Amino acid sequence: MTLPSLVFSDDQAAAYDSVTQLLREAGVDLDEGLCLPAQEGRARVMALMGKAGSGKTLLLAELVKALEAVGVETVSGDYESRRSREKRTLAVLAPTNKAASVLRMRGVPATTIHRIIYTPVYDPEYEKIAEWLMGNEDERPEIEGLTDVALERAQAVYAQHKSVPAALAAAGLRGSDFITGWKRREEPLDIGFVDESSMLDERQFEDLQEIFPNLVLFGDPAQLAPVNQSGKMVFDGLKNSQKRELSRVHRQAADNPILDLAHALADPALGFEDFEHMVEDASRRDDRVVFANRVEVDLMARSPVLVWRNATRIRLINAFRRVHEAPADSLLPGEPLICDGLELPLKHRKKRLDLEARGLIKGAQVIYLGPGKKPGFSRLHVVGAMEPQVSAASIVKIEMPDEEEPFLPYAARMGATFLHGAAVTIHKAQGSQWEAVQVFAPDLFAAARAGRNEAGQPLWKRLAYVAITRAQSRLLWVVRNRLARPSGPLRVDDLAGAPAPLALEAEVDGSAI
């Protein structure tokens, strides 16, 4: 086998060989550099599983490079060329915008599952620009109202981001100018790589199998299963012959105290108190681990405190708002939110797809930028989205301690619903990563005392594993129910990207949605 220049471990090499064999059976031979036309036949599904630090993402990235090198075209979901239907294609998917952005930061052209299932319908005039940007047309198109300077700006942005909508936005266009609607994908694609597949539920898995005849799942079996899956993950139902497990923690991660702590949880004899002593010892040796006596409020605006209990989440959110002196009837610019879904009737299906395509899907992390131009609208920065700045009708719910009904500082008649995001449950944090992560240890101690198990393992260990592995560089293990004071006011000037036009402010039946 011809491996990439990177030296794989034995288990990575075996996993690479397995995917190579799957692709060879599908007509893409990485060894010989052959890329034959797709043919109808049996579906192929494989799962590559491994704990944090085992090299799943590295393997995924190398496979993507190898596929690109033999002429397989990457499909992003932003725009799909008609010519791509004649080629072999690859889509790299993640369940959330944040998970997709983590891959993109590592050079992997990832998109969300939703952006692949639902595809944009482009105005034919602007399809010409898209084809030119992608190199399928040699001559620069002439479009009324667009100057050569604007098109050059679009070309420069496309060269950097490989995103047609981002390029057209750089030329001064709004999404409503070039996207006329959204439709559920009718034609299948080809090869699909799915990261963070432990988050998939059965419905999503079925959708993906309908779209991709060749599907490879990358997932961590030690994470928490989706809430509606009874402790099972979709790859649990695959045959043993369809699964490959990575077991080695690689050299790059071998000196990482955060991963050391995560992997220590696999010891069945380890109790909560013993583990907490391990965290404290690690904090004395390495400043990447902090044994913290209080929650750092400055981090909460961009990296939520991870908790188990809903009551803890609500208390921390209200404490965050109090120390920032947030008004009771409105939000401050810079407050973090979590999208909790869309409240739109079926007759507004087009608007629902429009909002979801722009990143406002359940679980999306958002920063509030300020009120929109219409009552009930909010300007938002969608974390991890390719075009992060949007405006949408918003229903913001601030839950209060000991009160059944949440307070609604903003309540459009219908639109995107949001919960506050200064603290989130560990379940909702799956698929995301932050530079620094705060884990609220008293909640995990409560889970340990409750004696609950999930998939044959103490629940507190699964919670701790997921929470710890959300940290990219720094872990704060918070052991006291105390909150530090902020070092300054909330800010939004550090958010990348110029504000986009308020393309989501639409009128339907005379009412804003």
DABEL-V372982 format. One record per residue. N is the residue number from 0. RES is the residue in one small letter. PHI is phi in radians with two decimals (none if undefined). Layout:
n = [N/N]
res = [RES/RES]
phi = [PHI/PHI]
This chain:
n = [0/1/2/3/4/5/6/7/8/9/10/11/12/13/14/15/16/17/18/19/20/21/22/23/24/25/26/27/28/29/30/31/32/33/34/35/36/37/38/39/40/41/42/43/44/45/46/47/48/49/50/51/52/53/54/55/56/57/58/59/60/61/62/63/64/65/66/67/68/69/70/71/72/73/74/75/76/77/78/79/80/81/82/83/84/85/86/87/88/89/90/91/92/93/94/95/96/97/98/99/100/101/102/103/104/105/106/107/108/109/110/111/112/113/114/115/116/117/118/119/120/121/122/123/124/125/126/127/128/129/130/131/132/133/134/135/136/137/138/139/140/141/142/143/144/145/146/147/148/149/150/151/152/153/154/155/156/157/158/159/160/161/162/163/164/165/166/167/168/169/170/171/172/173/174/175/176/177/178/179/180/181/182/183/184/185/186/187/188/189/190/191/192/193/194/195/196/197/198/199/200/201/202/203/204/205/206/207/208/209/210/211/212/213/214/215/216/217/218/219/220/221/222/223/224/225/226/227/228/229/230/231/232/233/234/235/236/237/238/239/240/241/242/243/244/245/246/247/248/249/250/251/252/253/254/255/256/257/258/259/260/261/262/263/264/265/266/267/268/269/270/271/272/273/274/275/276/277/278/279/280/281/282/283/284/285/286/287/288/289/290/291/292/293/294/295/296/297/298/299/300/301/302/303/304/305/306/307/308/309/310/311/312/313/314/315/316/317/318/319/320/321/322/323/324/325/326/327/328/329/330/331/332/333/334/335/336/337/338/339/340/341/342/343/344/345/346/347/348/349/350/351/352/353/354/355/356/357/358/359/360/361/362/363/364/365/366/367/368/369/370/371/372/373/374/375/376/377/378/379/380/381/382/383/384/385/386/387/388/389/390/391/392/393/394/395/396/397/398/399/400/401/402/403/404/405/406/407/408/409/410/411/412/413/414/415/416/417/418/419/420/421/422/423/424/425/426/427/428/429/430/431/432/433/434/435/436/437/438/439/440/441/442/443/444/445/446/447/448/449/450/451/452/453/454/455/456/457/458/459/460/461/462/463/464/465/466/467/468/469/470/471/472/473/474/475/476/477/478/479/480/481/482/483/484/485/486/487/488/489/490/491/492/493/494/495/496/497/498/499/500/501/502/503/504/505/506/507/508/509/510/511/512]
res = [m/t/l/p/s/l/v/f/s/d/d/q/a/a/a/y/d/s/v/t/q/l/l/r/e/a/g/v/d/l/d/e/g/l/c/l/p/a/q/e/g/r/a/r/v/m/a/l/m/g/k/a/g/s/g/k/t/l/l/l/a/e/l/v/k/a/l/e/a/v/g/v/e/t/v/s/g/d/y/e/s/r/r/s/r/e/k/r/t/l/a/v/l/a/p/t/n/k/a/a/s/v/l/r/m/r/g/v/p/a/t/t/i/h/r/i/i/y/t/p/v/y/d/p/e/y/e/k/i/a/e/w/l/m/g/n/e/d/e/r/p/e/i/e/g/l/t/d/v/a/l/e/r/a/q/a/v/y/a/q/h/k/s/v/p/a/a/l/a/a/a/g/l/r/g/s/d/f/i/t/g/w/k/r/r/e/e/p/l/d/i/g/f/v/d/e/s/s/m/l/d/e/r/q/f/e/d/l/q/e/i/f/p/n/l/v/l/f/g/d/p/a/q/l/a/p/v/n/q/s/g/k/m/v/f/d/g/l/k/n/s/q/k/r/e/l/s/r/v/h/r/q/a/a/d/n/p/i/l/d/l/a/h/a/l/a/d/p/a/l/g/f/e/d/f/e/h/m/v/e/d/a/s/r/r/d/d/r/v/v/f/a/n/r/v/e/v/d/l/m/a/r/s/p/v/l/v/w/r/n/a/t/r/i/r/l/i/n/a/f/r/r/v/h/e/a/p/a/d/s/l/l/p/g/e/p/l/i/c/d/g/l/e/l/p/l/k/h/r/k/k/r/l/d/l/e/a/r/g/l/i/k/g/a/q/v/i/y/l/g/p/g/k/k/p/g/f/s/r/l/h/v/v/g/a/m/e/p/q/v/s/a/a/s/i/v/k/i/e/m/p/d/e/e/e/p/f/l/p/y/a/a/r/m/g/a/t/f/l/h/g/a/a/v/t/i/h/k/a/q/g/s/q/w/e/a/v/q/v/f/a/p/d/l/f/a/a/a/r/a/g/r/n/e/a/g/q/p/l/w/k/r/l/a/y/v/a/i/t/r/a/q/s/r/l/l/w/v/v/r/n/r/l/a/r/p/s/g/p/l/r/v/d/d/l/a/g/a/p/a/p/l/a/l/e/a/e/v/d/g/s/a/i]
phi = [none/-1.64/-1.47/-1.04/-1.07/-1.10/-1.59/-1.50/-1.31/-1.05/-1.25/-1.16/-1.07/-1.16/-1.15/-1.04/-1.05/-1.13/-1.17/-1.03/-1.15/-1.03/-1.19/-1.10/-1.13/-1.55/1.73/-2.01/-1.81/-1.23/-1.21/-1.64/1.24/-1.79/-2.37/-1.48/-1.02/-1.18/-2.24/-1.19/-3.12/-1.23/-1.37/-2.16/-2.28/-2.45/-2.12/-1.87/-2.03/-3.11/-1.33/-0.98/1.53/-1.48/1.72/-1.07/-1.17/-1.06/-1.11/-1.03/-1.09/-1.19/-1.16/-1.08/-1.05/-1.13/-1.18/-1.10/-1.16/-1.70/1.72/-1.31/-1.62/-1.44/-1.81/-1.73/1.63/-1.31/-2.79/-2.10/-1.17/-1.06/-1.18/-1.15/-1.21/-1.59/-1.92/-1.37/-2.22/-2.32/-2.14/-1.82/-2.12/-2.46/-1.22/-2.29/-1.04/-1.14/-1.13/-1.14/-1.19/-1.07/-1.17/-1.09/-1.15/-1.69/1.51/-1.74/-1.32/-1.72/-2.43/-1.55/-1.02/-1.08/-1.22/-1.59/-1.21/-1.94/-1.96/-1.33/-1.83/-1.62/-1.07/-0.94/-1.08/-1.50/-1.06/-1.05/-1.16/-1.05/-1.12/-1.16/-1.06/-1.42/1.49/-1.50/-2.22/-1.39/-1.51/-1.17/-1.23/-1.88/-2.10/-1.03/1.62/-1.94/-1.45/-1.05/-1.10/-1.13/-1.19/-1.14/-1.12/-1.09/-1.10/-1.15/-1.19/-1.11/-1.07/-1.51/-1.93/0.99/-2.12/-1.12/-1.04/-1.12/-1.15/-1.19/-1.12/-1.15/-1.45/1.68/-1.71/-1.67/-0.98/-1.22/-1.29/-2.00/-1.86/-1.62/2.97/-2.37/-2.45/-1.21/-1.02/-1.75/-1.75/-1.22/-1.75/-2.31/-1.93/-2.19/-1.90/-2.07/-1.52/0.91/-1.27/-1.13/-1.49/-1.22/-1.75/-1.07/-1.12/-1.09/-1.08/-1.10/-1.04/-1.16/-1.19/-1.23/-1.53/-1.99/-1.25/-2.20/-2.21/-2.12/-1.74/-1.99/-2.71/-1.95/-1.21/-1.53/-1.37/-1.46/-1.28/-0.94/-0.99/-1.60/-1.92/0.95/1.39/-1.88/-1.92/-1.10/-1.35/-1.14/-1.51/-1.41/-1.24/-1.03/-1.19/-1.66/-2.04/-2.27/-2.05/-1.65/-2.01/-1.49/-1.55/-1.42/-0.93/-1.08/-1.84/-1.14/-1.78/-1.62/-1.15/-1.17/-1.21/-1.01/-1.15/-1.07/-1.30/-1.10/-1.16/-1.26/-1.24/-1.12/-1.48/-1.34/-1.68/-1.10/-1.09/-1.08/-1.15/-1.13/-1.11/-1.10/-1.09/-1.11/-1.08/-1.09/-1.18/-1.31/-1.61/-2.55/-1.34/-1.33/-2.05/-2.14/-1.60/-1.72/-1.65/-2.76/-1.41/-1.47/-1.17/-1.07/-1.33/-1.17/-1.25/-2.14/-2.36/-1.17/-1.23/-1.68/-2.31/-1.73/-1.54/-1.11/-1.09/-1.10/-1.00/-1.16/-1.10/-1.16/-1.08/-1.20/-1.14/-1.03/-1.20/-1.15/-1.20/-1.60/0.93/-1.23/-1.12/-1.25/-1.91/-2.79/-1.75/-1.57/-0.96/1.82/-1.24/-1.46/-2.30/-2.15/-1.18/-1.89/2.11/-2.14/-1.87/-2.37/-1.24/-1.04/-1.18/-1.82/-1.02/-1.08/-1.16/-1.03/-1.09/-1.10/-1.16/-1.13/-1.13/-1.56/1.84/-1.53/-1.86/-1.01/1.66/-1.14/-1.59/-2.39/-1.93/-1.31/-1.80/2.55/-1.22/-1.43/-1.36/-1.97/-0.99/1.53/-1.69/-2.25/-1.54/-2.36/-1.96/-1.53/-1.13/1.56/-1.32/-1.13/-2.08/-1.33/-1.62/-2.42/-2.29/-2.65/-1.05/-2.28/-2.10/-1.74/-1.96/-1.84/-1.36/-2.00/-1.04/1.08/-2.19/-1.26/-1.68/-1.32/-1.49/-2.02/-1.17/-2.34/-2.57/-1.14/-1.07/-2.79/2.73/-1.46/-1.76/-2.38/-1.86/-1.22/-2.03/-1.24/-2.50/-2.41/-1.28/-1.09/-1.00/-1.27/-1.39/-1.03/1.57/-1.89/-2.46/-2.34/-1.00/-2.14/-2.26/-1.84/-1.92/-1.49/-1.10/-0.98/-1.21/-1.23/-1.09/-1.12/-1.15/-1.15/-1.18/-1.23/1.23/-1.38/-2.14/-2.49/0.91/1.37/-2.28/-0.93/-1.02/-1.07/-1.22/-1.15/-1.08/-1.09/-1.07/-1.09/-1.10/-1.12/-1.37/-1.35/-1.48/-1.45/-2.26/-2.58/-2.06/-1.93/-1.67/-1.52/-1.92/-2.22/-1.50/-2.37/-2.21/-1.28/-1.46/-1.23/-1.42/-3.02/-1.24/-1.10/-2.38/-2.29/-1.22/-1.60/-1.46/-1.28/1.71/-1.26/-1.02/-1.42/-1.01/-1.37/-1.25/-1.64/-1.46/-2.08/-1.83/-2.23/0.91/1.43/-2.11/-1.23/-2.18]
